[in-house]
Amino acid sequence: MSKKKLYPYLRDSGPIPPGLTIAETAEFYGVTQQELANRVGYDVSKIEGVMLGNIPITEEIAACLARVLGMDKDFLLRLELNYQKQKADQVNSEKLKLGLPVLKTAAVKELKKRKIIQAGAPLEEIDAVLRFYKAVTVDSLNKLQHNPTSASLRHKRDHQSDRLSLIAWLRLCELKAEKMEIRPYSEEKLCTALSALRSLTVALPKEFLPEMIRICAEVGVAVVCVPEFPSAYVKGAAKWLHKDKAVWLTQDKAMIALNLHENFNDIFWFTFFHEVSHILSGRKRFLSNYSEILSNLTRLDEQEEKRANKFAERLLIPPKHNRKLKKLTLEEDILAFAAEIGIAPGIVVGRLQHEKIIGNNEFNCLKQTFRWREK
């Protein structure tokens, strides 16, 4: 007849509690649960809790059991440490499985296409997604979509952005900005630099972009250009970067992020100076800690947006030229006017189209069309 087991309740599936090893050792010596409790000096319920893994093995418990059963105390503590890690890993895996639908979102597909998220096992990909968005769980990632964004966004009219795509683009912009060496922000220096920045509109991207980045870095503004996400209809963004990051030392820095969602030079430059306006007028408003990645597109106050638009409009074509501007209907006149005020002809065309002085299909040949260069 087989010998009756002293500890029949122990499982042998899932994370293995240290209690299984303890029970097997006690059973080997023929020590019952009650006897073990008496020798150790604990209630039998506590011994059962240890066996089942419901009560963690502390230094005291390990020392007592080691003395009674002739086991090594450090060995028991290592078993407990491994058991707790296995339980945590199991819980984490179960939580990650809830995020499988996230892998099918437009944002994650684009991140994988850009190799920001490396292809791998589904749970590995979900973990990488959470790390990218700085979210602890899939649930917290979903909640991020219901918080207001901490950036000023110039959004394409009549288009609804995918929230995760929008915040992914912003995240990539800031990661790029963090690698840049820029001076502390100076409002005075930024104002002084506006004329030099405006003069760059007549140059080609390979000429103006390095100079734009250099000038802005000198005044404390990181200018970054990151390819747009197809489902995030934002043309540009302005954001204040929190000073608690080591790379930023102890000074405030600003970021202006741009893309080519609409690739004409008039829209690019208008967006740039629109965001400059937000930097100049709203320092406190956009100061935030990026440890919370925020993904909801929140429109700014309408008056503030109008103010930024007016700033860009007046800087590019000062009001003193308005009367002459409204009379421009011939290509040669547009070219002469642009040369006279020192600005790209395409910007003049964009303004004329916006004010409906000419049609949207007229003189587009005078606009520069920007394209992303293959690396």
N, C-alpha and C positions, 0 to 999 in steps of 0.2 A: 504494500500500500504506500502511495506517495506521501511524502512529508507535507503537512499543512503549511502554507505560506504564512509568514508572520505579518507581511505587509502587502496584502492583495490589492490595495487601491491604487498603487503607483502605475502611471501611464508610461508607455515607451514610445510615444509619438510627439512631434513638435519639439520645442526647446526642452532640453533635458535638465530638470532641476537637480542641484547637488544632492537633494534629499534621496534620490535614487541610489547614488553611490553609498550614502550613509546607511540607508535601509539594507542594501545588499551586504554591507559589512556587518551590521548588527545581526542580520539573519544568519550570516556565516558563523557567528559566534553564538547563535541561539539566544540572543538578547531580545526580549519582547519590547514592544513600544512602551508599556507601562514600566517595565524594569529600567529601560533606558531613561525614562522620565525621572524615576526615583533616584537613579545614580547621578544624573546631571543636576537634579534639583529644580526641574521645571514642571509645570502642569503638563499633562499628557496632550492637551489640546495644542500647546505650543510646539511640542515635538512633532505632532501630526502636521502642523502648519509648515514647519521646516521641511519635512519630508515631501510635502506637496508643492513646495516652492512658493507658498503664500507668505511666508515669513522669511525675510532675507537673513543670510548668515552673517552675523557681525563678528567682530574680533572676539568678543566674549563667548558667543555661542560656539565659534570655531575652536577656541581654546578648550572649552568644556568637553565637546564631542571628541576632540583629538585625544584628550586625556583618558576618557572612558573607553574609546574604541581603538586606541593605539594608532590613530591616523595622524597625518601631518597637517598642522594648522594652516600653513601657507597654501598647501594643496587645496584645502577646503575653500579658502578665500578666493583662490584662482577659479575654482569651479563656479562659485557664486558670481564672480565678475563676468565670466563667459556666459553664464545663464542670463544675466540681466542684459548683456549685449544682444544675445540671440532673441530675447523677447522684444527688445527695442527694434531690432532689424525686422522682425516679423510684423510688428505694428506698422512700421514705416512702409513696408512692402504693401500691406493691405491698403494703406492710405494712398500710396502711389497708384495702385490699380484703379482707384476712383478717377484718376486723371487721364485715363486712356483716351477719352474723347478730345482732350486738349491737343493731342498730337495731330488731329485732323483739322485744326483751325488754320485759317489763312496765315495768321501770324507765325505759327510754328513751322508751317510748310516753307515760308519765306526764309525763316532763320536757318532751316536745314539746307535750303538751296544756297544760302550764302556761307554755309559751313560754320555758322556761329554755334549751332547745335549739331553735334556729330551724330551720324546715323549709328544705331546700335540696338541693343535689346530695348523693348518698349519701356520698361521701368527705368533703365539708364537714361533714356531720352527724356522721360518725365522729370527725373531728378535734375537733369541739365537745364530743362526749361524753368523749373522752380528757382534754381541757382541764378539763372540769367535775370529773372524778374525779381529776385530777392524775396521770394515768397516761401514761407515754411511749408504750407500745405496747398493742395489744389483749392480747397475752400477759401483760404486767404487770398489766393490768386484771383478767384472769382470776385471776392469782395473788393479787390483793388479797382475793379471796373466801376464801382459805385461811388468812388471818392473824387473830389475835384482835382483837376490837374494843377501842378504848381508852376506850369510854364504858360507864357503868353503864346498863343498859337494863331497863325494866320491861316484860316481854313478856307477851302474851296466852297463857294456858295452852293447850296442845294445838294450837298453830298453828305451822307452819313458815314463817318469813319468807323471802321472796326476798332474797338477799344484796345485790344491786345496788340494789334498792328501799330496803332498810334504810339503806345507806350514803348513798344519795341524799338521803333525808330528813334524816339527821344532817348532811350537808354543807350543805343549805339552812338548817338551824337555825344552824349556826356562821356561815355567811355573814351571816345576819340579826343574830346576836349581835355580830359584829365591828363593825357600824355603830353599836352602842349606846355611849353614854358612861356608864361606870360607874366607881366608886371601887375602889381596891385591896381585895382580900378581907380581911374581918375576921371571924374565927370568933366572937369575943365579941359583935360587933354583930349578927351573924346570930342568935345565941341570944337576944339581947335583943329582936329584931324578931319572934320567933315568935308572941308573944301578939297583936301587931297584925295579923300575917298571918292568924292563925286567926280573928280577928274579922271578916275580910272574907268569910267563907263565907256570911254571911247576905245579902250584897249581890248585885245583878244583875251580869252580866259587864261591861256598859258602865261600871259603877261600880267593881267590884273590880279589873278587869284593869289599868287605868292605875296604880292605887295599889299593886298587887302588884309591878308592874314597877319603880315608883319606889322602893319600900322596898328591894327586893332590889338595885337598882342602887347604893343608898347603902351596902350592906354588901359589894359586890364580886361579886354574882351577877347574871348576865344571864339574865332569864327571857324565853324566846321561845316563841311559839305558831305552829306551822307545820302546815298541813293534812296529814293522814296520807296515806301512800301505800297504796292498796288492798291491795297484796300484802306490806306490811311491818307485821306485827302487834305493833307496839310502842306502848305507851301514853305513855311518857315516857323521858327520858334525863338523866343527869347527866354532865358532862364538864369536865375542866380544860383550859383553853386555854393553849397554850404562850406563854411571855412573849417569844419572839423576834420576834413580829409588832409592827411599828411602832405599829399602832393601839392595842396594849395597853401601850405604853411598856415599863416594866421590871418591872411588878408582875403577880403571879398573879391571874387572874380565873377565875371558875367560870361554867358555863352549866347552866341547867335548861331542857330542851326539853319541850314538852307538845303534845298534839294531842287530837282528839276521836274516837279510834277507838271508844271507848265513851262516849257523850255525856251520861251522867248526871253531875250535880254531885258526887255522893258519890265516884265513881271519879276524877273530875278532881282533887278536893282531896286524896284519899288518895294519888294518884300524885304530886302536887306535894310533899307532906310526906315521902313515901317517898324521893324524890330529894334533898330537903333533908338527910335522914339520911345519904345517901351522901356528900354534900358535907362534912358535919360529921365523918364518921368515916373518910373515905378519900382525903385530899388527894393523897398520893403515888401511890396506886394508879392514878389516872386522869389523871395528868399526862403528856401526850404531845405530840409534834410532828405537826401535822396535814399535814405535807408527804407523809406516807404515809397515804393514805386507806384505812381498814380497814373491811372489810365483813362479816366473819363474826360471827354472833350467838353470843357466848360467855356462857353463864350465869355469874353470880357464884357464889361460894361459898354453899351453901345456908344456912348459918348467918348469913351477912352479909345475905342477902335477908330472912330471918326477922327479923333485927334491925331492918332498915329498915321492914318491915311493922309490927313492934311499936311502933316509934317513932311512925309515923303514927297508928296505932290509939290509943295512949295520949295523944298530943297532942290529937287531935280529941275524944276522949271519955276523960278521965282515969279511971284505975282506981277512984277513990273513988266513981264513979257507977255501977259495974258492977251492984251489987245492985238498984238502982232500975231500971237499964236492962233487966234480964232480966224485969221485970214489965210491960213496956209492950206492950199488945196492942190498945189503942184509939187511934183517930186523935187524939182530944182530949188524951190522955195524952202521946202522942209530941210534939205541938205544944207542950205545956206544958213538957215535959222539955227540948226543944230551946231554948226561950226561956230557961229557967232557967240552962242552962250556956252560953248565948250562941253557938249553932251552928245551921247550917241544918238544918231538919227532914229533908231528904233524906239527909243524912249519917247521921242516927240510923236512918232506915229501912234504909239500906245495911248498917249494922252489925248490925241485927236480922236482916236477911235472911242475912247472912254467917254469923251464929251459929245460924241456923235456928230462931230464936225465932218468926219469922213466915215465911210462904212468899214465894218470889221474885216472886210476882205481887200481893202485898199492899202497899197504901199507896204504890204507885209514883207516884200523883198528887201526893205530897208532894215528889217529887224535881224539881229543875229539869232541863230538857233543853236542852243547849247546841247551837247551830248556827253554822256559819261564815256570816258576813255577806258578802253579795255586794258587791264594791267597784265 
